[in-house]
Amino acid sequence: MNGLQTLSIANINSSTPMGANLLSSGQGATFRLWAPAAQEVRLLWGYSKTASGSWSNSHEAKLQQTGNGCWAGFVSGIKHGERYMFYVVGPQGGTEGLKRDPYARDLSDDPMWPDCQCLLINPDAFPWHDHGFSPPMFHELIIYQFHIGVWYIPAGRNNGAFLDAVEKLPYLKALGINAIQPLPVVEFPTMYSLGYNGVDYFSPETDYGIKDADPALNTYLSSINQKLLSVNPDFTPYSLKDICGTANQLKVMIDMCHVYGIAVLMDVVYNHAGGDFGDKSIYFLDRKPYGNQNDSLYFTDHGWAGGLVFAYWNDNVKQFLIDNAKFYLNECHADGFRYDEVSVIKNEGGLHGWLFCKHVTDTCHYIKPEAVHIAECWPVQQAIVNPTGQSGAGFDAVQNDGLRDAVRGAIGQASQGAAAFVDMDRIAGEIASPVLNDKWRAVQCSENHDLVRRDRGWRIPRIADSSDSRSWYARSRSRVAMGLTLTSAGIPHIFMGQEFLEDKQWSDEPAGPYQIWWQGAETDKAMSDFLRFSKELVAARNKLKGLRGSGLNVFHVHNQNRVLAFHRWIPAEGCDVVVIVSLNESTFYNYELGFPVAGYWAEVFNSDVYDNWPNPQVSGNNGNINASGGGMHSMPASAQITIPANSILIFAYQYQP
């Protein structure tokens, strides 16, 4: 091996990107790897299958040390799609062996297989169609969260894939959401996963791809092009090569989301990596002897969620994670991020963890100001969303547990019967986060992937009526929970299946009893009615500017009646909206309630209509009310209204449909 060729460092300098990168001239590719403790690093490429069915490389050469612990080399003539690997010789007493490129944009197969290689990808080759797309303003987002592998699994397939998500885009468009947030999509080593144990941060999970040799790929191509051209007949259709490879299929999903006017937020895990890393992974990349986890290069000896916390004190580690965020924005056209457990970064990383948060948000805001950055951080705190220039972490929004827990708690209390205490005060105090200065920065939900996982919490219909999740009690209380999610101050977040009353917990295993029951949305009347309710409630939020404004006043709370009412508007503009919520099991007639302006208010939404659609016994206000009464509830006017049992009503002042 000592007679191996040493690659030149032509076309390489301190600003050359890490990993494998094809030159725009087409002359070849540069390769860079950070492995400070290694004695030697080689590049292996030209892989082909042997007679025995395994893969063998035809080329091998040494990389050169270029400073700062990096190794580099230039390969002339190498092309897009080439398979490659690094071979790292560790320090004295260490080990040696193959390693995958931490920056590999795609992998040839499951990384637990012995013959997995990195794929050299030309990021400029993908034919994007999203040039005119702009993501929604942050306060106008309505986020739909789902898991690629289990959300939608077509008949005959073992798990869901990126291209299967494309098949459901007309459904999402009809639902009215304007952003999707898939659970993490990076390569993980286990058979199934939520996605939070990733090991290859630039490579999408190979199980979410349709293999190039799969005959079904042609069927997917035809269906995708049909959707593409139905939106704009002038678009150039995808070719088969455009959708080959898992990395391209992730881009197809993002591109087609943009064609349909839907933003894509990536769920990124920058607090830890792995669980089961595997010997060829990023773990102990420079081949120091296994043992002390602090020698694992990218990590510390602090564990989290079965993996290891990143070593934020090392600038190269910080840069690796920042480069990953830049990759998603630039090469994948992502529209923002949900950052998993920022509290771990802050608590475990200390000052360096906090600096990383500031660096990644500052960098990404500079690259793509319209991209949103949502932190998961417990407890919720204002400093997380303060600008970095004001000693904050620079995130734009934060997941909020206040309203979530208040709503789930109240639904559970209401399920104990008509005489039970229901804490409407707690909900009232969380309609807008009391912790955050800007009301829109709270991401509001009543279900998410953590809450309703198998062996964890129940979905809302089960909380609403544990004995019968299709009863009137379950249906009506679930409408209240969804209504509060979509009318409170903040960014609404819906979890897969919630929009049509899915009552089962979920699992990342694609087979078994926890699959989303799509057929129910068409064949189960309770579910199809609830889907109609969800669509029209989302449409109401999108239509009524006051529901997205910063003006908020909760002006009536009555625990005994189980009723609350709040006013939302846009300061200096108006667009006044009043939302009334009841968890009472009986209808109120002639309920006296204050209103912020005297005159006619249109009843633009009444959840009672959707029970056994169209509800033959609907209770309501015949489309409008006249707030002609005297002042009440600290409001200048009042009206007598009908409030249906277990309902949410929306009134809009001088509303013009």
HUSUL-V261887 format. One record per residue. N is the residue number from 1. SS is DSSP state (a for helix, b for strand, c for the rest). Layout:
n->N ss->SS
n->N ss->SS
This chain:
n->1 ss->c
n->2 ss->c
n->3 ss->c
n->4 ss->c
n->5 ss->c
n->6 ss->b
n->7 ss->c
n->8 ss->b
n->9 ss->c
n->10 ss->c
n->11 ss->c
n->12 ss->c
n->13 ss->c
n->14 ss->c
n->15 ss->c
n->16 ss->c
n->17 ss->c
n->18 ss->c
n->19 ss->b
n->20 ss->b
n->21 ss->b
n->22 ss->b
n->23 ss->c
n->24 ss->c
n->25 ss->c
n->26 ss->c
n->27 ss->c
n->28 ss->b
n->29 ss->b
n->30 ss->b
n->31 ss->b
n->32 ss->b
n->33 ss->b
n->34 ss->b
n->35 ss->c
n->36 ss->c
n->37 ss->c
n->38 ss->c
n->39 ss->c
n->40 ss->b
n->41 ss->b
n->42 ss->b
n->43 ss->b
n->44 ss->b
n->45 ss->b
n->46 ss->b
n->47 ss->b
n->48 ss->b
n->49 ss->b
n->50 ss->c
n->51 ss->c
n->52 ss->c
n->53 ss->c
n->54 ss->c
n->55 ss->b
n->56 ss->b
n->57 ss->b
n->58 ss->b
n->59 ss->b
n->60 ss->b
n->61 ss->b
n->62 ss->b
n->63 ss->c
n->64 ss->b
n->65 ss->b
n->66 ss->b
n->67 ss->b
n->68 ss->c
n->69 ss->c
n->70 ss->b
n->71 ss->b
n->72 ss->b
n->73 ss->b
n->74 ss->b
n->75 ss->b
n->76 ss->b
n->77 ss->c
n->78 ss->c
n->79 ss->c
n->80 ss->c
n->81 ss->c
n->82 ss->c
n->83 ss->b
n->84 ss->b
n->85 ss->b
n->86 ss->b
n->87 ss->b
n->88 ss->b
n->89 ss->b
n->90 ss->c
n->91 ss->c
n->92 ss->c
n->93 ss->c
n->94 ss->c
n->95 ss->c
n->96 ss->b
n->97 ss->b
n->98 ss->b
n->99 ss->b
n->100 ss->c
n->101 ss->c
n->102 ss->c
n->103 ss->c
n->104 ss->c
n->105 ss->c
n->106 ss->c
n->107 ss->b
n->108 ss->c
n->109 ss->c
n->110 ss->c
n->111 ss->c
n->112 ss->c
n->113 ss->c
n->114 ss->c
n->115 ss->c
n->116 ss->c
n->117 ss->c
n->118 ss->b
n->119 ss->b
n->120 ss->c
n->121 ss->c
n->122 ss->c
n->123 ss->a
n->124 ss->a
n->125 ss->a
n->126 ss->c
n->127 ss->c
n->128 ss->c
n->129 ss->c
n->130 ss->c
n->131 ss->c
n->132 ss->c
n->133 ss->c
n->134 ss->c
n->135 ss->c
n->136 ss->c
n->137 ss->c
n->138 ss->a
n->139 ss->a
n->140 ss->a
n->141 ss->c
n->142 ss->b
n->143 ss->b
n->144 ss->b
n->145 ss->b
n->146 ss->b
n->147 ss->c
n->148 ss->a
n->149 ss->a
n->150 ss->a
n->151 ss->a
n->152 ss->c
n->153 ss->c
n->154 ss->c
n->155 ss->c
n->156 ss->c
n->157 ss->c
n->158 ss->c
n->159 ss->c
n->160 ss->c
n->161 ss->c
n->162 ss->a
n->163 ss->a
n->164 ss->a
n->165 ss->a
n->166 ss->a
n->167 ss->a
n->168 ss->c
n->169 ss->a
n->170 ss->a
n->171 ss->a
n->172 ss->a
n->173 ss->a
n->174 ss->a
n->175 ss->a
n->176 ss->c
n->177 ss->c
n->178 ss->c
n->179 ss->b
n->180 ss->b
n->181 ss->b
n->182 ss->b
n->183 ss->c
n->184 ss->c
n->185 ss->c
n->186 ss->b
n->187 ss->b
n->188 ss->b
n->189 ss->c
n->190 ss->c
n->191 ss->c
n->192 ss->c
n->193 ss->c
n->194 ss->c
n->195 ss->c
n->196 ss->c
n->197 ss->c
n->198 ss->b
n->199 ss->b
n->200 ss->b
n->201 ss->b
n->202 ss->b
n->203 ss->b
n->204 ss->b
n->205 ss->c
n->206 ss->a
n->207 ss->a
n->208 ss->a
n->209 ss->c
n->210 ss->c
n->211 ss->c
n->212 ss->c
n->213 ss->c
n->214 ss->c
n->215 ss->c
n->216 ss->a
n->217 ss->a
n->218 ss->a
n->219 ss->a
n->220 ss->a
n->221 ss->a
n->222 ss->a
n->223 ss->a
n->224 ss->a
n->225 ss->a
n->226 ss->a
n->227 ss->a
n->228 ss->a
n->229 ss->a
n->230 ss->a
n->231 ss->a
n->232 ss->c
n->233 ss->c
n->234 ss->c
n->235 ss->c
n->236 ss->c
n->237 ss->c
n->238 ss->c
n->239 ss->c
n->240 ss->a
n->241 ss->a
n->242 ss->a
n->243 ss->a
n->244 ss->c
n->245 ss->c
n->246 ss->a
n->247 ss->a
n->248 ss->a
n->249 ss->a
n->250 ss->a
n->251 ss->a
n->252 ss->a
n->253 ss->a
n->254 ss->a
n->255 ss->a
n->256 ss->a
n->257 ss->a
n->258 ss->a
n->259 ss->a
n->260 ss->c
n->261 ss->c
n->262 ss->c
n->263 ss->b
n->264 ss->b
n->265 ss->c
n->266 ss->b
n->267 ss->b
n->268 ss->b
n->269 ss->c
n->270 ss->c
n->271 ss->c
n->272 ss->b
n->273 ss->b
n->274 ss->c
n->275 ss->c
n->276 ss->c
n->277 ss->c
n->278 ss->c
n->279 ss->c
n->280 ss->c
n->281 ss->c
n->282 ss->c
n->283 ss->c
n->284 ss->c
n->285 ss->c
n->286 ss->c
n->287 ss->c
n->288 ss->c
n->289 ss->c
n->290 ss->c
n->291 ss->c
n->292 ss->c
n->293 ss->a
n->294 ss->a
n->295 ss->a
n->296 ss->c
n->297 ss->c
n->298 ss->c
n->299 ss->b
n->300 ss->b
n->301 ss->b
n->302 ss->b
n->303 ss->b
n->304 ss->b
n->305 ss->c
n->306 ss->c
n->307 ss->b
n->308 ss->b
n->309 ss->b
n->310 ss->b
n->311 ss->c
n->312 ss->c
n->313 ss->c
n->314 ss->c
n->315 ss->a
n->316 ss->a
n->317 ss->a
n->318 ss->a
n->319 ss->a
n->320 ss->a
n->321 ss->a
n->322 ss->a
n->323 ss->a
n->324 ss->a
n->325 ss->a
n->326 ss->a
n->327 ss->a
n->328 ss->a
n->329 ss->a
n->330 ss->a
n->331 ss->c
n->332 ss->c
n->333 ss->c
n->334 ss->c
n->335 ss->c
n->336 ss->b
n->337 ss->b
n->338 ss->b
n->339 ss->b
n->340 ss->c
n->341 ss->c
n->342 ss->a
n->343 ss->a
n->344 ss->a
n->345 ss->a
n->346 ss->a
n->347 ss->a
n->348 ss->a
n->349 ss->a
n->350 ss->a
n->351 ss->a
n->352 ss->a
n->353 ss->a
n->354 ss->a
n->355 ss->a
n->356 ss->a
n->357 ss->a
n->358 ss->a
n->359 ss->a
n->360 ss->a
n->361 ss->a
n->362 ss->a
n->363 ss->a
n->364 ss->a
n->365 ss->a
n->366 ss->a
n->367 ss->a
n->368 ss->c
n->369 ss->c
n->370 ss->c
n->371 ss->c
n->372 ss->b
n->373 ss->b
n->374 ss->b
n->375 ss->b
n->376 ss->c
n->377 ss->c
n->378 ss->c
n->379 ss->c
n->380 ss->c
n->381 ss->c
n->382 ss->a
n->383 ss->a
n->384 ss->a
n->385 ss->a
n->386 ss->c
n->387 ss->c
n->388 ss->a
n->389 ss->a
n->390 ss->a
n->391 ss->c
n->392 ss->c
n->393 ss->c
n->394 ss->c
n->395 ss->c
n->396 ss->c
n->397 ss->b
n->398 ss->b
n->399 ss->b
n->400 ss->c
n->401 ss->c
n->402 ss->a
n->403 ss->a
n->404 ss->a
n->405 ss->a
n->406 ss->a
n->407 ss->a
n->408 ss->a
n->409 ss->a
n->410 ss->a
n->411 ss->a
n->412 ss->a
n->413 ss->a
n->414 ss->a
n->415 ss->c
n->416 ss->c
n->417 ss->c
n->418 ss->c
n->419 ss->c
n->420 ss->c
n->421 ss->c
n->422 ss->c
n->423 ss->c
n->424 ss->a
n->425 ss->a
n->426 ss->a
n->427 ss->a
n->428 ss->a
n->429 ss->a
n->430 ss->a
n->431 ss->c
n->432 ss->c
n->433 ss->c
n->434 ss->c
n->435 ss->c
n->436 ss->c
n->437 ss->c
n->438 ss->c
n->439 ss->a
n->440 ss->a
n->441 ss->a
n->442 ss->b
n->443 ss->b
n->444 ss->b
n->445 ss->c
n->446 ss->c
n->447 ss->c
n->448 ss->c
n->449 ss->c
n->450 ss->c
n->451 ss->c
n->452 ss->c
n->453 ss->b
n->454 ss->c
n->455 ss->c
n->456 ss->c
n->457 ss->c
n->458 ss->c
n->459 ss->c
n->460 ss->a
n->461 ss->a
n->462 ss->a
n->463 ss->a
n->464 ss->a
n->465 ss->c
n->466 ss->c
n->467 ss->c
n->468 ss->c
n->469 ss->c
n->470 ss->c
n->471 ss->c
n->472 ss->a
n->473 ss->a
n->474 ss->a
n->475 ss->a
n->476 ss->a
n->477 ss->a
n->478 ss->a
n->479 ss->a
n->480 ss->a
n->481 ss->a
n->482 ss->a
n->483 ss->a
n->484 ss->a
n->485 ss->a
n->486 ss->a
n->487 ss->a
n->488 ss->c
n->489 ss->c
n->490 ss->c
n->491 ss->b
n->492 ss->b
n->493 ss->b
n->494 ss->b
n->495 ss->b
n->496 ss->c
n->497 ss->c
n->498 ss->a
n->499 ss->a
n->500 ss->a
n->501 ss->c
n->502 ss->c
n->503 ss->c
n->504 ss->c
n->505 ss->c
n->506 ss->b
n->507 ss->c
n->508 ss->c
n->509 ss->c
n->510 ss->c
n->511 ss->c
n->512 ss->c
n->513 ss->c
n->514 ss->c
n->515 ss->c
n->516 ss->c
n->517 ss->c
n->518 ss->c
n->519 ss->c
n->520 ss->a
n->521 ss->a
n->522 ss->a
n->523 ss->a
n->524 ss->c
n->525 ss->a
n->526 ss->a
n->527 ss->a
n->528 ss->a
n->529 ss->a
n->530 ss->a
n->531 ss->a
n->532 ss->a
n->533 ss->a
n->534 ss->a
n->535 ss->a
n->536 ss->a
n->537 ss->a
n->538 ss->a
n->539 ss->a
n->540 ss->a
n->541 ss->a
n->542 ss->a
n->543 ss->a
n->544 ss->c
n->545 ss->a
n->546 ss->a
n->547 ss->a
n->548 ss->a
n->549 ss->c
n->550 ss->c
n->551 ss->b
n->552 ss->b
n->553 ss->b
n->554 ss->b
n->555 ss->b
n->556 ss->b
n->557 ss->b
n->558 ss->b
n->559 ss->c
n->560 ss->c
n->561 ss->c
n->562 ss->c
n->563 ss->b
n->564 ss->b
n->565 ss->b
n->566 ss->b
n->567 ss->b
n->568 ss->b
n->569 ss->b
n->570 ss->b
n->571 ss->c
n->572 ss->c
n->573 ss->c
n->574 ss->b
n->575 ss->b
n->576 ss->b
n->577 ss->b
n->578 ss->b
n->579 ss->b
n->580 ss->b
n->581 ss->b
n->582 ss->b
n->583 ss->c
n->584 ss->c
n->585 ss->c
n->586 ss->c
n->587 ss->c
n->588 ss->b
n->589 ss->b
n->590 ss->b
n->591 ss->b
n->592 ss->b
n->593 ss->b
n->594 ss->b
n->595 ss->b
n->596 ss->c
n->597 ss->c
n->598 ss->c
n->599 ss->b
n->600 ss->b
n->601 ss->b
n->602 ss->b
n->603 ss->b
n->604 ss->b
n->605 ss->b
n->606 ss->b
n->607 ss->a
n->608 ss->a
n->609 ss->a
n->610 ss->a
n->611 ss->c
n->612 ss->c
n->613 ss->c
n->614 ss->c
n->615 ss->c
n->616 ss->c
n->617 ss->c
n->618 ss->c
n->619 ss->c
n->620 ss->c
n->621 ss->c
n->622 ss->c
n->623 ss->c
n->624 ss->b
n->625 ss->b
n->626 ss->b
n->627 ss->b
n->628 ss->c
n->629 ss->b
n->630 ss->c
n->631 ss->c
n->632 ss->b
n->633 ss->c
n->634 ss->c
n->635 ss->b
n->636 ss->c
n->637 ss->b
n->638 ss->b
n->639 ss->b
n->640 ss->b
n->641 ss->b
n->642 ss->b
n->643 ss->b
n->644 ss->c
n->645 ss->c
n->646 ss->c
n->647 ss->b
n->648 ss->b
n->649 ss->b
n->650 ss->b
n->651 ss->b
n->652 ss->b
n->653 ss->b
n->654 ss->c
n->655 ss->c
n->656 ss->c
n->657 ss->c
